[in-house]
Amino acid sequence: MPSLLMWAILVYIIKRSSQEECEKDIFKNMLFECEFLYSNMQPSLLCEVMTSERDAGSPSNKFYFLQLVWNKDDKIRSTEQSLFQAYLNSPFTDKSLFYSCESIWKDFIYIDPSILSDHCEKYDYCLGEVSNFIDKLNVKKVEILNSENINIFTILNEFAHLVEVNILNNSLFNISEVNFENFLFVKTLSVKGDYIHVLPDGYFSNMVRLETLDLSQNKIETLNDFSFGSLSNLKTLNLSFNEISAISKNSFAGLSNLNFIYVTNNKLESIDENMFFSNIQLKIIDLSFNQIIVLPHTVLHSLINLEAFICTGCNLTEVPIDLFVNSIKLMEVEFNQNEIKTISGKTFEKQASLNRVYLKHNNLVNIPEFKKKSHLRVLDLSHNEIISLNTDLDDEAPNMNYLNISANKIGFLADDHINNYLDLEILDLSENKITHIQLGSTTLSVRKLTLTNNMIRIFDVHWRRLVALEILAMDFNDLTHLELPPCIPSVKQTLTFSFQYNKISRLNVYSLTEDQNRVSRFDRTMAGCLYNGISKNFVDISNNPLICDCKLYPFHKYLKETLKIAHKIDAFLNVENTTCFGPLLLKNQQVVDLPDDVLSCPIATNCPEPCTCGIRAKDNKTFVNCSATDLSEAPQNVPLETTVLYFNKNHLKSMISLNKECWNNLTELHADSNDLVSLNDWDLPENLQYLSVRNNKIESLPQNLMNFIGNRSSFEFFYGGNIEKCNCSNKPLKEFLKENIDFVVDIEDIVCEVEGNGTLVSLYTIPDAVLCLKTVTWDFDPTVTLLSVCGMFVFLIILLFVYYRHRQLILSFLYIHCDEIFHFCFKDSDVDEDKVFDAFIAYSSCERHIVMELLHELEEKEPHFQLCIHERNWVPGRFISDNIISSVQSSKRTIVILSDNFIASPWFRLELRAAIFKVSGDRKNKIIVILADKSTSLDGIDTEIRHVISKRTYLVWGERWFWEKLKYVMPRKSCFEDMETDKTEVDYSHRRNSDIALMENI
């Protein structure tokens, strides 16, 4: 009990000490400025104060930040206190904050609240004392949002020093429910987003310091002479989005210092000519989206300080000529979305400071005059009926930055229209009727020129005069020919040219390729053609009907040669959609992917049917193309100087038809996929440089052809897909291929089958011994023959004995180290196509290192076996026993890594035992046993399983010739073993037991 009492006294002392510290440091000599927010029936308070403190003579600015959040579930406990004071005495949530910060953090707190906890000192113990140093005099701003409680407005009466009041979206129908009598210090008042219909006379008259009044988004219908009284300090009045249909001529008479008035989106059909007579300080008037139709010509005459007049969507048909006669400070005019047909040149005669004019969506036929408007920067005349550009406009307003005359009826653009502009950033002439462009006779300063959606057919542009150009948009026009942009050395910025969706079929790349050649030679005078070493011009000519013939070849060549290099002048965008429209065979193919020899121009004279003829662009050679025309002989009537014949996929059986005089100058012959069996009857043209006879039935080449090719300095020969069987008759062809490997382009495809093997091998790589297997004849006397036969018999007996004794090692060695001989003598006769894996490995996790070595050696090295192991190939969620049976049945071999750990595991005794017996009668699925260690004991194995294992080949890990033996017993059989498979089952078992014995002895 005494200890509890002491503890209570200690807590009291600490609490009292904290309170005294609060009172000493904060409560006194500080005047907090607070904002009270009542949103969605929940109040909160935000206060702050900046103060200077001195400690040891050093000044230090402190900023105190207080945020009180009320617990919405609690009720304000008060009967006698004011509502606000009761709120201060109510409990607050743990989200309430009280911090002291260095003044440097003041401006960052609202951006990043974490600054409070990171850089400020917390005063939680002061929150309970808030009502002692905050009262209603501290509240300067009140916001009441989204409240359905009308009684909440009475709280405004408690704050006598309010500066700003915002009443927003509170379903307020009668503004009289809010008492403004005490608002003597209020400068900003917003009663916005409610349902107020009427403004009582003189309701705001006592708010003598009011500067901003926002009554927008209500239902106000009329304004009378006494709606606002005399608010001499009011500068901004917002009445937008109401239902005002009538304004008394004296409604604003008492607002002598009004600067900004907004009456947009109302129902005004007319305004009194004296409505603004007393508001000579007005700078901005916005009457947009009313139905005024006619503006009184004197309505602005008293407004000598007017800077901006906006009347968008007012159904105006004209602008009075003297509307702005006294508004000499006018800088902005906006008459968008009206019915104005003409504007007199005198309308803006005195407005020397005019900066921005917006006249879009009207019925203007001509561009208004803007004489001596050196300050005019923005002019928007889009969506009118203008038929021509005013050639004097660039003289009248030479400093224009933005000129938009889109969606009009202009038919021509020339240098005269824009050459005097000094700093034109954007010129938008899209959606006009322009058919002819003529630019660049003089230097132009336009930066972005938009000409999309016109009818431009003539595009006469001198690229190098467009020194300031950055973007040229020419999409959706009628261009049929285009000169691609060359180097513009004087331009330092990147340029983007877009010509999508035109009718371009021809491209002129002469200037571009000339400049590119100089750049490729690192001509220093061309350094300005690149931007930091890469392309400066970006060009998009996609989605055009390009004709892919010989005339397009220079572009195709430029595109392919420069696609992968950085130092190119023009970089083409959207290449995947730059496709051919014609001819029909190339339609929709990407230009960049076309082979060089398909780009050609047709020749009609002397062209035989059904062939096509033309001049090939890449080398200017004349060709005849008869491919896939079902012909059996070469035509005899062909164009003069024909040097190339395409005769693929026909029925040519003999070369006799090519001996005619018209083919004497032949340099290329393409005769793939015909019925040729011999080339012996062909008189070779002396200028032949290319011959392709792939996929015919030509077993051998004539000697004169091989000599001809061998004596050339360059030649291209294609022969693949002709021979099938390899034999000694192919030896001359093989020697020819090896000697002319640089000329035989498809030498790797010239393959044939070695007899008895079934494997296709490249002809030029086959050893002569394999290619030419000769029959040996004996010519001896009978005695010698008999002795030789006896000696041979004894030798064979010894050889068979050695083979029988060491057969496994011999065959393993041949398999690994004499690959060509083994493949010739042996073949896979036990391949089971239904089995996925070559071998399933059963092992204990303790022998995982052995398994990893097996995977590395058998899977990653020749001949690349496919192995199955449980941790990689088993199906998750399946019974282990089912996985084991499935793995064994899907594999051609089962490798068991026997170790003491594996023998002791339950899986070896149960599921593996079942698996071994399941495959014990399967002659194709053989079990290979690997002892993990020579010391591995088989004593722990059941007698039946030991019997099965004893009949199988097993290896010892790490023994000599281990890998050769293992790879040999993997799925591949020798021809010798194939002969033994014909024996009875008894012989088979005996042979396998012999193998085991041999393996154990090695």
Secondary structure, 3 states (H helix, E strand, C coil): CHHHHHHHHHHHHHHHHHHHHHHHHHHCCCCCEEEEEEECCEEEEEEEEEEEEEECCEEEEEEEEEEEEECCCCCCCCCCCCHHHHHHCCCECCCCEEEEEEHHHHHHCCCCCHHHHHHCEECHHHHHHHHHHCCHHHEEEEEEECCCCHHHHHHHHHCCCCCEEEEECCCCCCHHHCCCCCCCCCCEEEEECCCCCCCCCCCCCCCCCCCEEECCCCCCCEECCCCCCCCCCCCEEECCCCCCCEECCCCCCCCCCCCEEECCCCCCCCCCCCCCCCCCCCCEEECCCCCCCCCCCCCCCCCCCCCEEECCCCCCCCCCCCCCCCCCCCCEEECCCCCCCCCCCCCCCCCCCCCEEECCCCCCCCCCCCCCCCCCCEEECCCCCCCCCCCCHHHHCCCCCEEECCCCCCCEEEHHHCCCCCCCCEEECCCCCCCEEEECCCCCCCCEEECCCCCCCEEEECHHHCCCCCEEECCCCCCCEEECCCCCCCCCCCEEEECCCCCCCEEECHHHHHHHHHHHCCCHHHHHHEECCEECEEEECCCCCEECCHHHHHHHHHHHHHCCCCCCCEEECCHHHCEEEECHHHCCCEHHHCCHHHCEEECCCCCCCCCEEEEECCCCEEEEECCCCCCCCCCCCCCCCEEEEECCCCCCCCCHHHHCHHHCCCCEEECCCCCCCCCCCCCCCCCCCEEECCCCCCCCCCHHHHHHHHCCCCCEEECCCCCCEECHHHHHHHHHHHHCCCCECCHHHCEEEECCCCCEEEHHHCCHHHHCCCCCCCCCCHHHHHHHHHHHHHHHHHHHHHHHHHHHHHHHHHHHHCHHHHHHHCCCCCCCCCCCECEEEECCHHHHHHHHHHHHHHHCCCCCCCEECHHHHCCCCCCHHHHHHHHHHCECEEEEEECHHHHHCHHHHCHHHHHHHHHCCCCCCEEEEEECCCCCCCCCCCHHHHHHHHCCCEEECCCCCHHHHHHHHCCCCCHHHHHHCCCCHHHHHHHHHHHHHHHHHC
